[in-house]
Amino acid sequence: MDVNPRTVRGLFEMCAAAQIARHALEEPFSDDERTRFAGKGPVDWDTFARLIDRLFELLGHDEERLRQMGRMMHQAPSQSFYVNLARHVGSLRHLYEAARWSASGNFPHLDLAVHYRPRSHEVEIVGTIPAPHRPCVPIHFITQGAMQELPRLVELGSACILESDVRGERSVTLLGVPRERSLVGRVIRRVDAAAHSLETHEVFEAERRELTAAVQHLEGAAEELRAILDALPDPVFLLRGASIVWANRTAGALLDLPSQDLIGCTFDSLVHPPDLPRLESSADESGPRAHFEPLRLLSRTGALVDIELSTRKTVSFEGTDATLVVARDVSERMRLQQRLVMVDRLASIGTLAAGVAHEVNNPLSYILWNLDVVGRTLGPRSDATRDGHDALGIVREGIDRVRTVVRDLRALARPDENILEPIDVHAVLETTLSLTASELSARATVVRAYDPDVPRVHANGARLGQIFLNLILNAVACMEGQSPDRSTLTVSTTRVESGHLAVDVSDTGSGIAPDIIERIFDPFFTTKPFGGGTGLGLTISQRIASDLGGELRLLATAQTGTTFRLLLPCVEGQEVLTAGPLSR
């Protein structure tokens, strides 16, 4: 809430009359604050209170000099309202009542209560600066001086201070006021006030317009603040007791509800029952820094939402105390942590696969050697040995397939090397297709569209195979649920301009939704159900392509399929190049 600009102007007018230099008063303040003092922007209460404190400092912390400043207030041009008001009231009591009403317009942060005691000729004035506004002792002394001077405006003597009790946020002042005129004098004054009633109406109407403008400004500021809170990415709740009295839009979106529907609900009803004990622990307001307690909320659909809940803070909302609770949506972070655990497991499996491949390869050599021994023992192929030779052929074919799988696993799990060499892309593609043959045969028909004249590329065979494996497995996943005879995986190669080889991997699946296209290369982003993928395949593939001097891009997507294109630099020779470390 801001201070009335007329009040700020009046303070500087009083200082000028008291020969207090403006530059001395403004010295501790910033250029922006000085601009606001000049009427070119709102002045908040905290800044105005610091300005009063500065004045008190310049006056040597002399309380009586501050009261004198208050007695000069009515002489300031911006405060002529009080002079005009005094001309149109019929009694001193009415003047004090009117001054109390007007003070709320000048100082909306200072509540004044006036108790007039006509028999004892005393006026008790109680001034209070309500929380959470900053206390300001000097403002009470200025108010005392202004109230002392009011009787002079109706041609009486000044009031005297009988009792004064001033503290940080509250003051109680007992004034002894002069006796009013005789009965005839009071009647004459009231007749004079009635004669100027139209002018009085105009004075009060001007004051009403000013106060209305101030109220509208405050209402606008409140709406702006709510708009800012609505725009925050974190959920914000205001509680009174256990009930929610306000929530921002982010809170509603988190729970899949309009924020208005949360008002009136108890916060406990939103918490997953096993987590209710944690909710109690977040109520501790001790400590200068906020503490966040992990908690799970229930959305409208019953889904669990992981959040971190801040410690509760007491704030003022719509004139009464409320509890501010700020949450932080950590659902995505929890999913990332779970996927990191999965990645660690996959890394362990990769290391294990490399070890298993090595251990399996040696026994295969023994089996093949003994098969040759058995073949020689059977002798030449004849009618008598035909079945034995056929069986041996089947066994050799199976062992060759096992050796191929073992070789491909070793190539895939082999640690990264920093050697780039001329690579036959078609050979790497065939190795990868062979490795995924069992997966492909049950899901789709493979179509090869290789350009026989494409040159070799500078690459690392293992890393290139990793890209192809990720693209092929993603394509197979996109065609899941379709009949194999309607699903086609097309792998094509062609040379394009700028000296690059293009490898396209296309599928006839359901395509990629437009709203997630920009996220498909983000780490850990996946559309597969939990446990079905880590969301790292395309991210790693894009990084490897970049390390190889190429590029991986989404070429096209539609409801009938998706195409990814890998661009790699071509090489005509057979030289071996050394590059920096490749991404894992």
C-alpha positions as CSV (number, residue, x, y, z in Angstrom):
1,M,0.0,0.0,0.0
2,D,1.4,3.4,-1.0
3,V,1.5,6.7,0.8
4,N,-0.7,9.5,-0.6
5,P,1.5,11.7,-2.9
6,R,0.1,14.8,-1.2
7,T,1.5,13.6,2.1
8,V,5.0,13.2,0.6
9,R,4.8,16.6,-1.0
10,G,3.6,18.1,2.3
11,L,6.6,16.6,4.2
12,F,9.1,18.3,1.8
13,E,7.1,21.6,2.1
14,M,7.4,21.4,5.8
15,C,11.1,20.7,5.6
16,A,11.6,23.7,3.2
17,A,9.8,25.9,5.7
18,A,12.0,24.7,8.5
19,Q,15.1,25.3,6.2
20,I,16.1,21.7,6.0
21,A,17.8,21.1,2.7
22,R,16.1,18.6,0.4
23,H,19.4,17.1,-0.8
24,A,20.3,16.4,2.9
25,L,17.0,14.6,3.5
26,E,17.3,12.6,0.3
27,E,21.0,11.8,0.6
28,P,20.7,8.1,1.8
29,F,18.1,7.2,-0.9
30,S,18.6,5.9,-4.5
31,D,18.0,7.9,-7.7
32,D,14.8,5.9,-8.3
33,E,13.5,6.7,-4.8
34,R,14.3,10.4,-5.2
35,T,12.3,10.3,-8.5
36,R,9.4,8.9,-6.7
37,F,9.6,11.6,-4.0
38,A,9.3,14.1,-6.8
39,G,5.8,12.7,-7.6
40,K,6.9,10.6,-10.5
41,G,6.0,7.3,-9.0
42,P,4.4,5.7,-5.9
43,V,6.1,5.8,-2.6
44,D,5.5,2.7,-0.4
45,W,5.2,2.9,3.4
46,D,8.6,1.4,4.1
47,T,10.4,4.0,2.0
48,F,8.3,6.8,3.5
49,A,9.0,5.6,7.1
50,R,12.8,5.6,6.3
51,L,12.3,9.2,5.0
52,I,10.7,10.2,8.4
53,D,13.5,8.4,10.2
54,R,16.1,10.4,8.2
55,L,14.3,13.7,9.1
56,F,14.4,12.6,12.8
57,E,18.1,12.0,12.4
58,L,18.7,15.5,10.9
59,L,16.8,17.0,13.8
60,G,19.1,15.4,16.3
61,H,16.4,12.9,17.4
62,D,14.6,15.9,19.1
63,E,11.0,14.9,19.7
64,E,9.8,18.5,20.3
65,R,11.3,19.7,17.0
66,L,9.4,16.9,15.2
67,R,6.2,18.1,16.9
68,Q,7.0,21.6,15.7
69,M,7.2,20.1,12.2
70,G,3.7,18.6,12.7
71,R,2.4,22.0,13.9
72,M,3.7,23.5,10.6
73,M,1.9,20.9,8.5
74,H,-1.3,22.9,8.1
75,Q,0.8,25.8,6.6
76,A,2.0,23.6,3.8
77,P,0.3,24.4,0.5
78,S,-0.5,20.8,-0.2
79,Q,-2.3,20.5,3.2
80,S,-4.7,23.5,2.6
81,F,-7.5,21.0,2.9
82,Y,-7.4,21.3,6.7
83,V,-7.6,25.1,6.6
84,N,-10.6,24.9,4.2
85,L,-12.2,22.2,6.4
86,A,-11.8,24.3,9.5
87,R,-13.8,27.1,7.9
88,H,-16.8,24.8,7.4
89,V,-17.2,22.9,10.6
90,G,-19.3,24.0,13.5
91,S,-17.3,22.9,16.5
92,L,-13.8,21.8,17.6
93,R,-15.1,18.3,18.2
94,H,-16.3,18.0,14.5
95,L,-12.9,19.3,13.4
96,Y,-11.0,16.5,15.3
97,E,-13.4,13.9,13.9
98,A,-13.0,15.3,10.4
99,A,-9.2,15.3,10.8
100,R,-9.2,11.7,11.9
101,W,-11.2,10.7,8.8
102,S,-8.8,12.7,6.6
103,A,-5.7,11.3,8.2
104,S,-6.7,7.8,6.9
105,G,-6.4,9.2,3.4
106,N,-3.0,10.8,4.0
107,F,-1.6,7.9,6.1
108,P,-3.4,4.7,5.2
109,H,-0.9,2.8,7.3
110,L,-1.7,4.8,10.5
111,D,-5.0,4.0,12.2
112,L,-6.2,7.0,14.4
113,A,-8.9,6.8,17.1
114,V,-10.1,10.1,18.5
115,H,-12.1,10.3,21.8
116,Y,-13.3,13.9,22.6
117,R,-14.1,14.7,26.2
118,P,-16.0,18.0,26.2
119,R,-16.5,18.2,30.0
120,S,-12.9,17.9,30.8
121,H,-11.8,19.7,27.6
122,E,-9.6,16.8,26.6
123,V,-9.0,14.8,23.5
124,E,-7.4,11.3,23.6
125,I,-5.7,10.3,20.3
126,V,-4.6,6.6,19.8
127,G,-2.4,6.0,16.8
128,T,-1.5,2.5,15.6
129,I,0.6,1.2,12.8
130,P,-0.8,-2.3,12.2
131,A,1.3,-5.3,11.2
132,P,3.0,-6.1,8.9
133,H,3.8,-2.4,8.2
134,R,7.2,-1.2,9.5
135,P,7.0,0.7,12.9
136,C,7.9,4.4,12.8
137,V,8.3,6.3,16.1
138,P,8.8,9.8,14.5
139,I,5.5,9.7,12.7
140,H,3.7,9.7,16.1
141,F,5.5,12.9,17.2
142,I,4.5,14.6,13.9
143,T,0.9,13.5,14.4
144,Q,0.9,14.9,17.9
145,G,2.1,18.3,16.6
146,A,-0.5,18.4,13.9
147,M,-3.3,17.5,16.4
148,Q,-2.0,20.2,18.8
149,E,-2.4,22.9,16.1
150,L,-5.9,22.0,15.0
151,P,-7.7,24.4,17.4
152,R,-5.8,27.3,15.9
153,L,-7.6,26.7,12.6
154,V,-10.9,27.7,14.3
155,E,-9.3,30.7,15.9
156,L,-8.5,29.2,19.3
157,G,-5.2,28.6,21.1
158,S,-3.1,25.5,20.6
159,A,-3.8,22.3,22.5
160,C,-1.3,21.2,25.1
161,I,0.0,17.7,25.6
162,L,-1.0,16.3,29.0
163,E,0.2,12.7,28.5
164,S,2.3,11.0,25.9
165,D,3.1,7.3,25.5
166,V,4.9,6.6,22.2
167,R,6.2,3.2,21.2
168,G,7.2,1.6,18.0
169,E,3.8,0.8,16.5
170,R,1.5,2.6,18.9
171,S,1.0,6.0,20.6
172,V,-1.5,7.3,23.1
173,T,-1.7,11.1,23.5
174,L,-3.9,13.1,25.8
175,L,-4.4,16.7,24.7
176,G,-5.8,19.5,26.7
177,V,-7.9,21.7,24.3
178,P,-9.0,25.3,24.8
179,R,-12.5,26.1,25.7
180,E,-14.7,26.9,22.7
181,R,-16.4,30.3,22.3
182,S,-19.5,31.3,24.1
183,L,-22.9,30.0,23.0
184,V,-23.4,33.0,20.7
185,G,-20.0,32.6,19.2
186,R,-20.7,28.9,18.5
187,V,-24.0,29.7,16.9
188,I,-22.5,32.3,14.7
189,R,-19.8,29.9,13.6
190,R,-22.3,27.2,12.8
191,V,-24.4,29.7,10.7
192,D,-21.2,30.6,8.9
193,A,-20.4,26.9,8.3
194,A,-23.9,26.4,6.9
195,A,-23.5,29.3,4.6
196,H,-20.4,27.7,3.2
197,S,-22.0,24.2,3.0
198,L,-21.8,24.0,-0.8
199,E,-18.1,24.8,-0.6
200,T,-17.8,22.2,2.1
201,H,-19.5,19.7,-0.1
202,E,-17.0,20.4,-2.9
203,V,-14.0,20.0,-0.5
204,F,-15.3,16.6,0.7
205,E,-16.2,15.6,-2.8
206,A,-12.6,16.3,-3.9
207,E,-11.3,14.3,-1.0
208,R,-13.8,11.5,-1.9
209,R,-12.5,11.3,-5.5
210,E,-8.9,11.2,-4.3
211,L,-9.7,8.4,-1.9
212,T,-11.6,6.5,-4.6
213,A,-8.6,6.8,-6.9
214,A,-6.4,5.5,-4.1
215,V,-8.7,2.5,-3.5
216,Q,-8.8,1.7,-7.2
217,H,-5.0,1.9,-7.3
218,L,-4.8,-0.6,-4.4
219,E,-7.4,-2.9,-6.0
220,G,-5.3,-2.8,-9.2
221,A,-2.1,-3.5,-7.3
222,A,-3.8,-6.5,-5.6
223,E,-4.9,-7.9,-9.0
224,E,-1.4,-7.4,-10.3
225,L,0.0,-9.3,-7.4
226,R,-2.4,-12.2,-7.9
227,A,-1.5,-12.3,-11.6
228,I,2.1,-12.5,-10.6
229,L,1.4,-15.4,-8.2
230,D,-0.7,-17.1,-10.9
231,A,2.3,-16.9,-13.3
232,L,4.7,-18.5,-10.8
233,P,5.9,-22.0,-11.8
234,D,5.5,-23.2,-8.3
235,P,2.1,-24.1,-6.6
236,V,1.1,-21.5,-4.0
237,F,-1.6,-22.1,-1.3
238,L,-3.1,-19.7,1.3
239,L,-4.7,-21.5,4.2
240,R,-6.9,-20.2,7.0
241,G,-6.9,-23.0,9.6
242,A,-6.9,-26.2,7.6
243,S,-9.0,-24.8,4.7
244,I,-7.6,-23.4,1.4
245,V,-8.7,-19.8,0.9
246,W,-6.7,-19.1,-2.2
247,A,-4.5,-21.1,-4.7
248,N,-2.7,-20.0,-7.8
249,R,-3.3,-21.6,-11.2
250,T,-0.2,-23.7,-11.0
251,A,-1.6,-25.4,-8.0
252,G,-4.8,-26.2,-9.9
253,A,-2.9,-27.5,-12.9
254,L,-0.7,-29.7,-10.7
255,L,-3.8,-31.4,-9.3
256,D,-5.8,-31.3,-12.6
257,L,-8.4,-28.9,-11.2
258,P,-9.4,-25.3,-11.7
259,S,-7.8,-23.3,-8.9
260,Q,-11.2,-22.0,-7.8
261,D,-12.3,-25.6,-7.0
262,L,-9.5,-25.9,-4.4
263,I,-11.0,-23.0,-2.3
264,G,-12.8,-24.4,0.7
265,C,-11.0,-27.8,0.5
266,T,-8.8,-28.8,3.5
267,F,-5.2,-29.2,2.5
268,D,-5.1,-32.5,4.3
269,S,-7.6,-33.9,1.9
270,L,-5.1,-33.4,-1.0
271,V,-2.3,-35.3,0.7
272,H,-1.7,-39.0,0.1
273,P,-2.8,-40.5,3.5
274,P,0.6,-42.3,4.3
275,D,2.3,-38.9,4.0
276,L,0.1,-37.0,6.5
277,P,2.7,-37.2,9.3
278,R,5.2,-35.4,7.0
279,L,2.7,-32.6,6.6
280,E,2.8,-31.9,10.3
281,S,6.6,-31.6,10.2
282,S,6.4,-28.9,7.6
283,A,4.6,-26.6,10.0
284,D,7.8,-25.5,11.8
285,E,8.5,-21.8,11.0
286,S,11.8,-21.7,12.8
287,G,15.0,-20.8,11.0
288,P,15.8,-18.1,8.5
289,R,15.7,-20.4,5.5
290,A,12.8,-22.4,4.2
291,H,12.8,-26.1,4.7
292,F,11.2,-28.3,2.0
293,E,9.5,-31.6,3.1
294,P,8.9,-34.3,0.4
295,L,5.3,-35.1,0.1
296,R,2.8,-36.7,-2.3
297,L,-0.5,-35.2,-3.3
298,L,-3.5,-36.8,-5.0
299,S,-4.7,-35.3,-8.3
300,R,-8.3,-35.3,-9.4
301,T,-7.7,-38.6,-11.2
302,G,-6.1,-40.2,-8.1
303,A,-2.6,-40.1,-9.6
304,L,0.2,-39.4,-7.2
305,V,2.1,-36.1,-7.6
306,D,5.5,-35.7,-6.0
307,I,6.2,-32.3,-4.4
308,E,8.4,-30.6,-1.9
309,L,6.4,-28.5,0.6
310,S,7.9,-25.4,2.2
311,T,7.7,-24.5,5.8
312,R,4.5,-22.5,6.6
313,K,4.7,-18.8,7.0
314,T,2.0,-16.4,8.5
315,V,1.0,-13.6,6.1
316,S,-1.8,-11.1,5.9
317,F,-4.5,-11.9,3.4
318,E,-7.7,-9.8,2.9
319,G,-7.1,-8.1,6.2
320,T,-6.6,-11.3,8.4
321,D,-3.9,-13.7,9.1
322,A,-3.4,-16.7,6.7
323,T,-0.8,-19.4,6.2
324,L,1.4,-19.3,3.1
325,V,2.4,-22.6,1.7
326,V,4.7,-22.9,-1.3
327,A,5.2,-26.3,-3.0
328,R,7.7,-27.4,-5.6
329,D,6.7,-30.0,-8.3
330,V,9.5,-32.6,-8.3
331,S,7.7,-35.3,-10.3
332,E,10.0,-34.9,-13.3
333,R,13.1,-34.9,-11.0
334,M,11.9,-38.2,-9.4
335,R,11.3,-39.7,-12.8
336,L,14.9,-38.6,-13.8
337,Q,16.3,-40.2,-10.7
338,Q,14.5,-43.5,-11.5
339,R,15.8,-43.4,-15.0
340,L,19.3,-42.8,-13.8
341,V,19.0,-45.9,-11.7
342,M,17.9,-47.7,-14.9
343,V,20.8,-46.3,-16.9
344,D,23.2,-47.5,-14.2
345,R,21.7,-51.0,-14.4
346,L,21.9,-50.9,-18.2
347,A,25.6,-49.9,-18.0
348,S,26.2,-52.9,-15.7
349,I,24.3,-55.2,-18.1
350,G,26.5,-53.9,-20.9
351,T,29.6,-54.7,-19.0
352,L,28.2,-58.1,-18.1
353,A,27.3,-58.7,-21.8
354,A,30.8,-58.0,-22.9
355,G,32.1,-60.5,-20.3
356,V,29.6,-63.2,-21.2
357,A,30.4,-62.7,-24.9
358,H,34.1,-63.3,-24.2
359,E,33.4,-66.4,-22.1
360,V,31.0,-67.9,-24.6
361,N,33.4,-67.4,-27.6
362,N,36.0,-69.8,-26.2
363,P,33.7,-72.8,-25.7
364,L,32.3,-72.2,-29.2
365,S,35.8,-72.7,-30.6
366,Y,36.0,-76.1,-28.8
367,I,32.6,-77.1,-30.1
368,L,33.6,-76.2,-33.7
369,W,36.9,-78.1,-33.4
370,N,35.1,-81.2,-32.1
371,L,32.5,-80.9,-34.9
372,D,35.3,-81.1,-37.4
373,V,36.6,-84.2,-35.6
374,V,33.2,-85.9,-35.7
375,G,32.9,-85.0,-39.4
376,R,36.2,-86.6,-40.2
377,T,35.2,-89.7,-38.2
378,L,32.0,-90.0,-40.2
379,G,34.0,-90.1,-43.4
380,P,32.8,-89.1,-46.9
381,R,29.2,-88.3,-47.3
382,S,27.1,-91.4,-48.3
383,D,23.7,-92.8,-47.9
384,A,24.8,-94.3,-44.6
385,T,26.3,-91.0,-43.2
386,R,23.8,-88.6,-44.8
387,D,21.8,-88.0,-41.6
388,G,24.9,-87.5,-39.5
389,H,26.4,-85.0,-41.9
390,D,23.0,-83.1,-42.1
391,A,22.8,-82.9,-38.4
392,L,26.4,-81.6,-38.2
393,G,25.5,-79.0,-40.8
394,I,22.6,-77.8,-38.7
395,V,24.7,-77.6,-35.6
396,R,27.4,-75.6,-37.5
397,E,24.8,-73.2,-38.8
398,G,23.4,-72.7,-35.2
399,I,26.9,-72.2,-33.8
400,D,27.7,-69.6,-36.6
401,R,24.6,-67.7,-35.6
402,V,25.7,-67.7,-32.0
403,R,29.2,-66.5,-32.9
404,T,27.6,-63.7,-34.9
405,V,25.5,-62.6,-32.0
406,V,28.6,-62.8,-29.7
407,R,30.7,-60.8,-32.1
408,D,28.0,-58.1,-32.4
409,L,27.6,-57.9,-28.6
410,R,31.3,-57.5,-28.1
411,A,31.4,-54.8,-30.7
412,L,28.5,-53.0,-29.1
413,A,29.8,-53.3,-25.5
414,R,33.5,-52.5,-26.4
415,P,34.8,-49.4,-24.6
416,D,34.8,-46.2,-26.8
417,E,37.9,-45.7,-28.8
418,N,39.2,-42.4,-30.2
419,I,40.0,-43.9,-33.6
420,L,38.0,-42.8,-36.7
421,E,38.6,-45.0,-39.7
422,P,37.0,-45.6,-43.1
423,I,33.9,-47.6,-42.4
424,D,31.6,-49.5,-44.7
425,V,28.1,-48.3,-43.6
426,H,26.4,-51.2,-45.3
427,A,28.4,-53.7,-43.3
428,V,27.5,-52.0,-40.0
429,L,23.9,-51.9,-41.0
430,E,23.8,-55.6,-41.8
431,T,25.5,-56.4,-38.5
432,T,22.9,-54.4,-36.6
433,L,20.0,-55.9,-38.6
434,S,21.4,-59.3,-37.9
435,L,21.6,-58.5,-34.2
436,T,17.9,-57.4,-34.2
437,A,16.7,-60.2,-36.6
438,S,14.7,-62.0,-34.0
439,E,12.9,-58.8,-33.0
440,L,12.3,-57.7,-36.6
441,S,11.0,-61.0,-37.9
442,A,8.0,-61.0,-35.6
443,R,7.3,-57.3,-36.1
444,A,8.0,-56.0,-39.6
445,T,9.3,-56.6,-43.1
446,V,12.8,-55.2,-43.7
447,V,13.4,-53.3,-47.0
448,R,17.0,-52.5,-47.9
449,A,17.5,-49.6,-50.4
450,Y,21.3,-49.3,-50.5
451,D,23.1,-47.2,-53.0
452,P,25.9,-49.5,-54.2
453,D,28.2,-46.5,-55.1
454,V,28.3,-44.8,-51.8
455,P,31.8,-44.3,-50.4
456,R,33.0,-45.2,-47.0
457,V,32.6,-42.7,-44.1
458,H,34.9,-41.5,-41.3
459,A,33.4,-43.2,-38.2
460,N,33.8,-45.6,-35.3
461,G,32.2,-48.9,-36.1
462,A,30.9,-49.6,-32.6
463,R,29.5,-46.1,-32.1
464,L,27.9,-46.2,-35.5
465,G,26.3,-49.5,-34.7
466,Q,24.9,-48.0,-31.5
467,I,23.1,-45.3,-33.5
468,F,21.7,-47.8,-36.0
469,L,20.6,-50.1,-33.1
470,N,18.7,-47.2,-31.3
471,L,17.0,-46.1,-34.5
472,I,15.9,-49.6,-35.5
473,L,14.6,-50.5,-32.0
474,N,12.7,-47.2,-31.9
475,A,11.2,-47.9,-35.3
476,V,10.1,-51.4,-34.1
477,A,8.5,-49.9,-31.0
478,C,6.5,-47.4,-33.1
479,M,5.0,-50.3,-35.1
480,E,4.1,-52.3,-32.1
481,G,0.5,-53.6,-32.2
482,Q,0.4,-53.7,-36.0
483,S,0.4,-56.9,-38.0
484,P,3.8,-57.8,-39.4
485,D,2.6,-57.9,-43.0
486,R,1.5,-54.2,-42.7
487,S,4.6,-53.0,-40.9
488,T,7.7,-52.1,-42.9
489,L,11.2,-51.0,-41.8
490,T,13.1,-49.3,-44.6
491,V,16.8,-48.7,-44.4
492,S,18.3,-46.7,-47.3
493,T,21.6,-45.0,-48.1
494,T,22.5,-42.3,-50.6
495,R,25.1,-39.7,-51.2
496,V,24.0,-36.1,-50.8
497,E,25.5,-32.8,-51.5
498,S,28.2,-31.3,-49.2
499,G,30.2,-34.6,-49.2
500,H,28.0,-36.5,-46.8
501,L,26.4,-39.9,-46.8
502,A,22.7,-40.1,-45.7
503,V,21.3,-43.1,-43.9
504,D,17.5,-43.0,-43.6
505,V,15.6,-45.3,-41.2
506,S,11.9,-45.2,-41.9
507,D,8.9,-47.1,-40.3
508,T,5.2,-47.3,-41.0
509,G,4.2,-46.8,-37.4
510,S,1.9,-44.3,-35.7
511,G,4.3,-41.3,-36.1
512,I,5.2,-38.7,-33.5
513,A,2.7,-36.3,-32.0
514,P,3.4,-32.7,-33.0
515,D,3.4,-31.5,-29.4
516,I,6.4,-33.7,-28.5
517,I,8.6,-33.3,-31.6
518,E,10.7,-30.6,-30.0
519,R,11.4,-32.9,-27.0
520,I,12.4,-36.2,-28.7
521,F,16.1,-35.5,-28.4
522,D,15.8,-34.3,-24.7
523,P,17.6,-36.5,-22.2
524,F,15.3,-39.0,-20.5
525,F,12.2,-38.1,-22.5
526,T,10.3,-41.1,-23.6
527,T,6.7,-42.0,-24.6
528,K,7.2,-45.6,-23.5
529,P,5.7,-46.8,-20.2
530,F,7.8,-47.0,-17.1
531,G,10.5,-49.7,-17.6
532,G,10.1,-49.7,-21.3
533,G,12.9,-47.3,-22.0
534,T,15.3,-44.8,-20.5
535,G,14.7,-41.9,-22.9
536,L,18.4,-41.7,-23.7
537,G,18.6,-43.5,-27.0
538,L,18.1,-40.6,-29.3
539,T,20.0,-38.2,-27.0
540,I,23.1,-40.4,-27.1
541,S,22.7,-41.1,-30.8
542,Q,22.6,-37.4,-31.6
543,R,25.7,-36.7,-29.5
544,I,27.6,-39.6,-31.2
545,A,26.6,-38.3,-34.6
546,S,28.0,-34.9,-33.7
547,D,31.2,-36.4,-32.4
548,L,31.6,-38.2,-35.7
549,G,31.3,-34.9,-37.6
550,G,27.8,-35.7,-38.7
551,E,24.2,-34.9,-37.7
552,L,21.1,-36.9,-36.7
553,R,17.8,-35.2,-37.5
554,L,14.1,-36.0,-37.7
555,L,13.4,-35.9,-41.4
556,A,9.7,-36.5,-41.5
557,T,6.8,-37.7,-39.4
558,A,3.2,-38.4,-40.0
559,Q,0.4,-40.7,-38.9
560,T,1.7,-43.3,-41.3
561,G,5.3,-43.4,-40.1
562,T,8.6,-41.6,-39.2
563,T,11.9,-41.1,-40.9
564,F,15.2,-40.3,-39.2
565,R,18.2,-39.3,-41.2
566,L,21.9,-39.7,-40.2
567,L,24.4,-37.6,-42.1
568,L,28.0,-38.7,-42.1
569,P,31.1,-37.3,-43.8
570,C,32.4,-39.4,-46.7
571,V,36.0,-40.4,-47.3
572,E,37.4,-41.8,-50.5
573,G,40.7,-43.1,-49.1
574,Q,41.6,-45.7,-46.5
575,E,43.6,-43.5,-44.1
576,V,43.0,-43.7,-40.4
577,L,42.2,-40.5,-38.5
578,T,42.5,-39.8,-34.8
579,A,39.7,-37.7,-33.2
580,G,38.8,-36.6,-29.6
581,P,37.0,-38.9,-27.1
582,L,33.6,-40.0,-28.3
583,S,30.5,-39.8,-26.2
584,R,29.3,-42.8,-24.5
